[in-house]
Each structure stands twice: as structure tokens, then as C-alpha cells.
């Protein structure tokens, strides 16, 4: 009776993947370290709550119309109470409802900025790093041109040129951020293109486009995901800054930066809750994404978590 010396998982090429998964969840693995990190767990909980607030905003408040911008002037500037937990603003709209709907705006901007920046940066960085020579020189000089401007200043200039809107806010911030991803991906590709597996697939005649998209880019994305997680919080903060100076979404769209701009004139007269709670939401969400990115970076890098493999 014939006996196969290799287990089924190894015969079908699943052994390495299985070992990687076990190493990931086993004591000492990345997930094990993440769960043991109090900051990581707390940041993840806040990010999940922020996401749920953005998705379920119309169902989490009885004042959904206020969240959409419908005014109710007879109850304007009411302080926090049982009927309006975070008070009302200068147009009588429930502040909690505006914050919940503002989470939708913040999520749209954060995800839109990061996705657009990553797509542009990965394409430019992968092409520059893989082909090198004059292609690399031209693309990197274009990248350096964008990097010569402070990111926030460049975002303000682009937003002012395009006009105030939610879509233009995403475009303005992404234009100022994609060069950082291009540099990051290029550095990864420069290393990967010299690996033996890349040289092997090129030697057997695999087209360059397939080499880049199948063999190089997937292996270069690990640091990109970590950076993207941290940049979600920075995108929320930057978008709030643009809204504060009038370059964000137009009213009556709920936006945290706009709430601070509209509520600052009432702070000294005692109606602090309009700007105060919106500012607290920005700080908490931005810190949560930054902490999540830092923890993910630490637990996925064996050198920082002391993982012996």
C-alpha cells in the first residue's frame, strides 16, 4: 500500500500559509501582541465606535433632521440637558446629531484621501522604482516638486483654487499627500526588484506589468497599510482645518471643523459646547487612528516586538 510521505497541506502548497497563520495568532505572534497592547485595544474600540457612528448616524439620534441641517430657532443655544445631551447650536440644531452626522463627513474625507493618495503613490512609486533610470528621475523630480510645499499649505492652495466642497477637500489633501506614499513604495520596490524571485519571473519572460502588479506591489504594501492607518487620523485633522477656514464642505453639511468655526464666537459668552464637543471628537478620533497605526507598526515588525523567528 502506497503511503504519501507528505501531508496534504504540504502537497498542495498550504503548509507555509498555515504555519504563517498559526504564527500570527499563537503566543508571541502579531495578533497576540496586539491584544496585549492596551493602547491598541482602546484605539481599535474608538475606531470601531467612530465607524458605527458614521454608518448608523440617522438611527442613533431622534434629531436626524437636525443632523442634516434643518434649523429649529426656538431652541437655539440651549445648554446640555436630558432632551439634548450635548446642547443645541446657534440654529437650534442638536449638537450630538451634528457630531454623529459629522462623523460621516469625517469618514468620507479620511477614507477618500487615503485611498486616493495610496493609489497615486503606489502607481508612481512602483513604476519609478522598478524601471529606474530616466523614468525614476522624471517621476521623482515631479514628486520632489510637490514635496517642496508644506502639505497643509498646498492643500489650502488647491482647495481655494477648486472651491469649497466635500469632494474638493478630498482632492486637495490627496494632492499634497501622495508623494509620501510614492517615496515609501519606491524604496520598497528598489529592494524587491533585486530579489531572486523577481529575477526568476523576469527571466522566464513574464511581462513587466504582471511582475509589478502580481509579484512586487503586494510585497511592498505592508508599510503602506501601516502608514495609511495613521494617516486616517491626520486626514480628519487636516480636513477640519480646511473647514475651519471656510474651505471644507458647504453648509448645511455637518462637519466638525465648521462646527468649531461657527461655535467659537459663543465660547466667551458661555456657550462652549458647540465648539467644545466638536473639538473633542476631532482629537479623540485623530489620536485613536494614530495610536492604532503605531501599534500595528510595532506588532507587525519582529524587531520592535522582540519576535524570534
Number of C-alpha atoms within 10 A of each C-alpha: 3 4 5 8 7 9 10 11 12 12 11 9 10 12 13 11 12 13 10 12 11 12 16 16 14 13 11 18 21 21 17 15 22 20 13 10 14 12 16 21 17 15 23 17 14 17 20 12 13 21 16 15 20 21 16 14 23 17 10 16 17 14 19 20 16 24 26 18 19 15 18 16 13 9 16 16 23 19 17 16 10 7 9 17 13 21 24 27 29 19 16 19 27 33 29 26 27 31 26 28 28 26 26 23 20 30 20 16 26 25 19 20 28 25 17 18 24 25 14 17 25 26 17 23 29 26 21 25 25 22 14 15 10 10 14 19 13 13 18 20 11 12 19 14 11 18 16 9 12 10 18 17 12 19 26 22 14 19 24 17 12 15 18 17 17 21 17 21 28 25 20 26 29 25 18 22 26 25 25 21 24 27 21 19 28 27 16 22 26 19 13 20 19 11 12 10 13 16 13 11 15 15 9 8 9 12 10 14 10 12 18 19 13 11 16 23 20 10 14 21 17 14 17 18 16 19 21 23 22 23 21 26 28 20 26 26 22 22 31 28 20 23 24 18 12 18 28 27 23 15 11 14 19 25 28 32 29 27 24 23 17 15 20 16 14 16 14 8 8 10 21 19 23 30 23 16 19 24 17 12 17 21 14 16 23 23 19 26 25 22 21 26 23 17 22 22 21 18 23 20 14 15 10 10 15 11 14 8 7
